[in-house]
């Protein structure tokens, strides 16, 4: 066999591995159980490859990183994971350091803790480590998890700051650039517990091309790229779709409440599971037509960015 033949075979094998390895996102609304049945963290471990998987915990969003790491070190240890590593990034220099990048190169699961999503993006957004996380998901089929701030950071448009007012309010929220594992959505967390529906409506009113995803505490939206979604945990995932709405938001002053007509709201409680037509997932229910475009969008297998 010639070297060229071997190269062709290697490329074919790589293509087959990529085709089989869809990659998963585990997007957690914060406050996940870390002491009892740990259903969400257990699911993250399963999707990463089980207890033999290498899991990297990124605490860049937190100003109390060591305390955060202690919590997850104990939780993953209790779940039987022996190969789990703390990746505390204090600066963009750290996020471009080859030693830190090597930790991600062969990771099966990458988990981003809570804290401040603006801090997280300021440290890792656009760095070599950011690019390696995308490669891990899209080329190797790794599992990327994020809770609270780590969840908000997963979308291309990130909710950077905003008040949870009684009613939607023009100008009460602002968006920033996120990590871009998902596109055309914006994610909010601690959703029901902190009464953030009005905040998500404010985002959608001013950015109708985005669909809003609100995730309750101890609840995760699990996305399998090219296949489907499931909701794990104790709460629900709320989807706000204003793409066909009528609104006067462009004509009112800041801090006024906009008129919003024909906004769609979907509620997916824990246990909900949907698959794309033809995905081969026979255990999931087929997606209802109003949710089909949402599912196609968030499960899209975008090329590496």
C-alpha positions as CSV (number, residue, x, y, z in Angstrom):
1,X,0.0,0.0,0.0
2,X,1.4,3.4,-1.0
3,X,1.7,6.4,1.2
4,X,-1.0,8.1,-0.9
5,X,-3.4,5.1,-0.3
6,X,-2.8,5.2,3.4
7,X,-3.5,9.0,3.4
8,X,-6.8,8.4,1.6
9,X,-7.8,5.7,4.0
10,X,-6.9,7.9,7.0
11,X,-8.9,10.8,5.6
12,X,-11.9,8.5,5.1
13,X,-11.6,7.1,8.6
14,X,-11.4,10.7,10.0
15,X,-14.5,11.7,8.0
16,X,-16.4,8.6,9.3
17,X,-15.5,9.5,12.9
18,X,-16.6,13.1,12.4
19,X,-19.9,11.9,10.9
20,X,-20.6,9.6,13.9
21,X,-19.5,12.2,16.5
22,X,-22.2,14.8,16.5
23,X,-21.1,16.6,19.6
24,X,-23.4,17.8,22.4
25,X,-24.1,21.1,24.2
26,X,-25.4,20.9,27.8
27,X,-26.8,24.4,28.6
28,X,-27.7,24.7,32.3
29,X,-29.8,27.4,33.9
30,X,-27.6,27.5,37.0
31,X,-28.1,26.0,40.4
32,X,-27.7,22.4,39.2
33,X,-27.7,19.7,41.9
34,X,-24.1,18.9,42.9
35,X,-24.7,16.7,45.9
36,X,-27.7,14.3,45.5
37,X,-28.7,12.5,42.3
38,X,-26.8,15.1,40.2
39,X,-29.0,14.2,37.1
40,X,-27.6,17.0,34.9
41,X,-23.9,16.5,35.8
42,X,-24.4,12.8,35.4
43,X,-25.9,13.4,31.9
44,X,-22.9,15.6,31.0
45,X,-20.5,12.8,32.1
46,X,-22.4,10.3,30.0
47,X,-22.3,12.5,26.9
48,X,-18.6,13.1,27.4
49,X,-18.0,9.3,27.3
50,X,-18.6,8.1,30.8
51,X,-16.4,8.0,33.9
52,X,-13.3,7.3,31.9
53,X,-13.6,10.6,30.0
54,X,-11.2,13.5,30.4
55,X,-13.2,16.5,31.7
56,X,-11.8,20.0,31.9
57,X,-13.5,22.6,34.1
58,X,-13.1,26.2,33.1
59,X,-13.6,28.7,35.9
60,X,-12.7,31.9,34.0
61,X,-16.2,33.4,34.6
62,X,-15.7,33.3,38.4
63,X,-13.7,35.7,40.7
64,X,-13.6,32.9,43.3
65,X,-12.2,30.2,41.0
66,X,-10.7,27.9,43.6
67,X,-13.9,27.7,45.6
68,X,-15.8,27.0,42.3
69,X,-13.3,24.3,41.4
70,X,-13.5,22.7,44.8
71,X,-17.3,22.3,44.3
72,X,-17.0,20.7,40.9
73,X,-14.0,18.6,41.8
74,X,-16.0,17.0,44.5
75,X,-19.1,16.6,42.3
76,X,-17.3,14.9,39.4
77,X,-15.3,12.8,41.8
78,X,-18.6,11.6,43.4
79,X,-19.8,10.7,39.9
80,X,-16.7,8.4,39.5
81,X,-14.7,10.7,37.1
82,X,-11.0,10.4,38.0
83,X,-9.6,12.4,35.1
84,X,-10.9,15.9,35.7
85,X,-8.8,19.0,35.4
86,X,-9.1,22.6,36.6
87,X,-8.4,25.2,33.9
88,X,-8.3,28.6,35.6
89,X,-7.7,31.3,33.1
90,X,-6.8,34.6,34.5
91,X,-6.1,36.5,31.3
92,X,-6.2,36.3,27.5
93,X,-2.5,35.3,27.7
94,X,-3.5,32.2,29.6
95,X,-6.2,31.4,27.0
96,X,-3.5,31.5,24.3
97,X,-1.0,29.5,26.2
98,X,-0.1,26.2,24.6
99,X,-0.1,24.3,27.8
100,X,-3.7,25.3,28.6
101,X,-4.7,24.6,25.0
102,X,-3.3,21.1,25.2
103,X,-5.7,20.4,28.1
104,X,-8.6,21.1,25.7
105,X,-7.2,19.4,22.7
106,X,-7.8,15.9,24.1
107,X,-10.7,16.7,26.4
108,X,-13.9,14.7,26.0
109,X,-16.0,17.1,28.1
110,X,-15.4,20.8,28.7
111,X,-17.5,22.5,31.4
112,X,-17.8,26.3,32.0
113,X,-18.8,27.3,35.5
114,X,-20.9,30.3,36.5
115,X,-19.9,33.8,37.4
116,X,-19.9,36.7,35.0
117,X,-20.4,36.0,31.3
118,X,-18.7,39.3,30.4
119,X,-15.6,38.3,32.3
120,X,-15.7,34.9,30.6
121,X,-15.8,36.4,27.1
122,X,-13.2,39.0,27.9
123,X,-10.8,36.2,28.8
124,X,-11.4,33.5,26.2
125,X,-13.5,35.1,23.4
126,X,-11.5,34.9,20.1
127,X,-8.5,33.2,21.6
128,X,-6.8,30.0,20.6
129,X,-8.5,28.2,23.4
130,X,-11.9,29.4,22.1
131,X,-11.0,28.0,18.6
132,X,-9.9,24.7,20.1
133,X,-13.3,24.4,22.0
134,X,-15.1,24.8,18.7
135,X,-12.8,22.1,17.1
136,X,-13.5,19.8,20.1
137,X,-17.2,20.1,19.5
138,X,-17.4,20.1,15.8
139,X,-14.5,17.9,14.7
140,X,-14.2,15.5,17.7
141,X,-17.8,15.3,18.9
142,X,-16.9,16.5,22.4
143,X,-19.5,17.6,24.9
144,X,-19.5,21.3,25.9
145,X,-21.3,22.2,29.1
146,X,-22.0,25.6,30.7
147,X,-24.0,26.7,33.7
148,X,-25.4,30.1,34.5
149,X,-22.8,32.6,33.0
150,X,-21.3,29.6,31.1
151,X,-24.8,29.0,29.6
152,X,-25.4,32.6,28.5
153,X,-22.0,32.6,26.8
154,X,-22.7,29.7,24.5
155,X,-24.7,31.7,21.9
156,X,-23.4,34.1,19.3
157,X,-25.4,36.9,20.7
158,X,-24.9,37.0,24.5
159,X,-27.2,38.7,27.1
160,X,-24.5,40.9,28.6
161,X,-26.6,42.8,31.2
162,X,-30.2,43.9,31.8
163,X,-32.8,44.4,34.5
164,X,-35.7,42.0,35.1
165,X,-38.5,44.6,35.1
166,X,-42.2,43.9,35.7
167,X,-42.9,44.5,32.0
168,X,-40.6,44.5,28.9
169,X,-38.8,47.8,28.6
170,X,-37.0,49.3,25.6
171,X,-33.3,49.8,26.3
172,X,-33.3,47.7,29.5
173,X,-31.0,45.0,28.2
174,X,-27.8,44.9,26.2
175,X,-26.2,42.2,24.1
176,X,-22.6,41.3,23.5
177,X,-20.7,38.8,21.4
178,X,-20.8,35.3,22.8
179,X,-18.8,32.1,22.0
180,X,-21.0,31.2,19.1
181,X,-21.8,27.5,19.6
182,X,-25.4,28.4,18.8
183,X,-26.6,31.2,16.5
184,X,-29.8,33.2,16.1
185,X,-30.7,32.7,19.7
186,X,-30.0,34.4,23.1
187,X,-29.9,32.5,26.3
188,X,-31.1,33.6,29.8
189,X,-30.6,31.6,33.0
190,X,-32.1,31.3,36.5
191,X,-35.2,32.0,34.4
192,X,-38.3,31.3,36.4
193,X,-36.6,31.7,39.8
194,X,-35.6,35.3,39.0
195,X,-38.7,36.1,36.9
196,X,-36.8,36.9,33.8
197,X,-39.6,36.5,31.2
198,X,-40.0,40.3,30.8
199,X,-36.2,40.6,30.3
200,X,-36.2,38.0,27.5
201,X,-39.2,39.7,25.9
202,X,-37.2,42.9,25.9
203,X,-34.4,41.2,24.0
204,X,-36.8,39.7,21.5
205,X,-38.7,43.0,21.0
206,X,-35.5,44.8,20.0
207,X,-33.9,41.9,18.2
208,X,-36.8,40.0,16.5
209,X,-34.4,37.8,14.4
210,X,-33.3,36.2,17.7
211,X,-35.3,33.5,19.5
212,X,-35.0,33.7,23.3
213,X,-34.2,30.6,25.4
214,X,-34.9,30.9,29.1
215,X,-33.6,28.0,31.3
216,X,-34.7,27.4,34.9
217,X,-32.3,26.5,37.7
218,X,-31.4,22.8,38.0
219,X,-32.5,22.4,34.4
220,X,-30.5,21.8,31.2
221,X,-31.2,22.1,27.5
222,X,-29.2,19.3,25.9
223,X,-28.5,19.8,22.2
224,X,-27.2,17.0,20.0
225,X,-25.9,18.5,16.8
226,X,-27.8,17.3,13.7
227,X,-30.1,15.2,15.8
228,X,-32.3,16.9,18.4
229,X,-32.8,18.2,21.9
230,X,-33.9,17.1,25.4
231,X,-34.6,18.8,28.6
232,X,-33.0,17.4,31.8
233,X,-33.5,18.3,35.4
234,X,-36.3,19.7,37.5
235,X,-37.6,22.8,35.7
236,X,-38.4,23.9,32.2
237,X,-37.0,25.6,29.1
238,X,-39.0,28.6,27.8
239,X,-38.7,29.6,24.1
240,X,-39.8,33.1,23.0
241,X,-40.2,33.6,19.3
242,X,-41.0,37.1,18.0
243,X,-40.1,36.7,14.4
244,X,-43.7,37.2,13.2
245,X,-44.7,39.7,15.8
246,X,-45.9,43.3,15.3
247,X,-44.3,45.9,17.6
248,X,-44.0,49.6,18.0
249,X,-40.6,49.3,19.7
250,X,-38.9,51.4,17.0
251,X,-41.3,54.3,17.7
252,X,-41.2,54.6,21.5
253,X,-38.7,56.2,23.9
254,X,-36.2,54.3,26.0
255,X,-37.7,52.8,29.2
256,X,-41.2,52.6,27.7
257,X,-43.0,49.3,27.4
258,X,-43.5,48.2,23.8
259,X,-46.6,46.8,22.3
260,X,-45.9,43.1,21.3
261,X,-48.5,41.3,19.2
262,X,-48.3,37.7,18.1
263,X,-45.3,36.6,20.1
264,X,-45.1,32.8,20.4
265,X,-44.1,31.2,23.6
266,X,-43.2,27.5,24.0
267,X,-42.6,25.7,27.3
268,X,-40.6,22.5,27.4
269,X,-40.6,20.9,30.8
270,X,-38.0,18.4,32.0
271,X,-38.4,15.1,30.1
272,X,-39.2,16.8,26.8
273,X,-37.3,15.2,23.9
274,X,-37.5,16.0,20.2
275,X,-35.7,14.8,17.1
276,X,-35.3,16.1,13.6
277,X,-37.1,14.2,10.9
278,X,-34.8,11.5,9.6
279,X,-32.3,11.8,12.4
280,X,-32.7,8.2,13.4
281,X,-33.5,8.9,17.0
282,X,-36.6,6.7,17.5
283,X,-36.9,7.4,21.2
284,X,-37.7,11.1,20.8
285,X,-41.0,12.5,19.7
286,X,-41.1,14.2,16.3
287,X,-41.0,17.9,16.4
288,X,-44.3,19.8,16.2
289,X,-44.3,22.2,13.1
290,X,-44.1,25.4,15.2
291,X,-40.8,24.2,16.8
292,X,-39.3,22.7,13.7
293,X,-37.4,25.8,12.5
294,X,-36.1,26.4,16.1
295,X,-34.8,22.8,16.3
296,X,-33.2,22.9,12.8
297,X,-31.5,26.1,13.8
298,X,-30.0,25.1,17.2
299,X,-29.0,21.6,16.1
300,X,-27.3,22.9,12.8
301,X,-23.9,21.4,12.3
302,X,-22.2,24.6,11.3
303,X,-18.6,24.4,10.0
304,X,-15.9,25.2,12.5
305,X,-15.6,29.0,13.0
